[in-house]
Amino acid sequence: MILSGWARRSGIGALAVAALGLTGVALAGCGERDGASGKPAEAVTFSILSAQGQASAGPLWQPLLDDMSKAVGAPVKPQFASTYAALVEDMKRGEVQAGWFSAQPAIDAIDDANAELIARTVNQQGQDNYRATLIVKTGSGITLDGVMACGRRYSFGIGDAQSTSGTLAPLTYLFTPRGIDPERCFSSVRSANHERNAFEVASGVLDVATSNTVSGAALQSQNPTLAEQIQVIWQSPPIPEGGIVVREDLDPALKEKIRSFFLTYGQGAGVEAERQRRVLAGLRYSRFNAADDDYLDPVREMMADQRLIAARAERNAAGVAEAEQELQRLRAKREVQP
């Protein structure tokens, strides 16, 4: 029964990363006053996902947060989170009002936390997608064919349960089509973030792990010596990058200010635009483009496909019917789009 054990624990049978930071915005009254209305300005808490915490992510994000504060007319404060699930739950509870999410957590926030997607990131090469990867230690002699042969020869590091590139994409594009259950294929399987997986592959603690092209580029820049110890043996098809998500019940005026800030940041000519582009370059972005829920449909399709596999493995007729219906809806929608 392919993926049945993994499917029961992950909820959809496969989940999957993006890389540097994820965001959230929580509202709270503060002492400042809005000059037009006389009402207290809303303080914005910007939550950032970082495996290393504030020490590494803070300096990269703070200039953008300072600029955002000026643009929206409210204090913007960073808050650092360690898991995708925490970001979604914070938004669901209303503690977080907006955020930068990778694709699958963005879908979770839209479905479960009254959120909407307003913008998507574009990398420095002008792409709004990236790829999941499978990595091994340079010189290890481990090949993709050898990994796919299974036999419990290698230890395996998979991603966070809600990581698009760390779990969902590798299962959807690599393991599932070959009928491979990672738990039966490898000598051991454990879940961690991309940074830890990369370090443990480079140091020989893990034989194989999932990663992505964004994390790989970041590691090459930040620690080229470590990056040289990592070899990519597989890449997925392109998958949607993350984006800016806001709660639908956010004050409309504030929501529009946040949307406008991201869609115009680093655009145009002049000294200020150049400075903003340098801020974006530190985050490995070139700009933010407008986006809505449809942008995430390729990931929704992957999630539905994995739910179908899990339901079939568990002989869950209702689950099979529901997943098949969702797949049909998404595929029909894709066929009519220009």
Salt bridges, closest charged atoms under 4 A:
ASP67 OD2 - ARG275 NH2 2.83
ASP90 OD1 - ARG93 NH2 2.39
GLU95 OE2 - ARG93 NE 3.21
ASP111 OD1 - ARG300 NH2 2.95
GLU116 OE2 - LYS255 NZ 2.81
ASP128 OD2 - ARG120 NE 2.43
ASP181 OD2 - ARG184 NE 3.92
GLU183 OE2 - ARG9 NH2 1.90
GLU200 OE1 - ARG190 NH2 2.22
GLU200 OE2 - ARG196 NE 3.11
ASP249 OD2 - ARG247 NH2 2.71
GLU256 OE1 - ARG259 NE 3.21
GLU272 OE2 - ARG275 NH2 2.55
GLU274 OE2 - ARG277 NH2 2.80
ASP293 OD1 - ARG300 NH2 3.34
ASP294 OD1 - LYS333 NZ 2.52
ASP297 OD2 - LYS333 NZ 2.93
GLU301 OE2 - ARG331 NE 3.43
GLU301 OE2 - ARG334 NH2 2.54
GLU324 OE2 - ARG312 NH2 3.32
GLU326 OE2 - ARG329 NH2 3.01
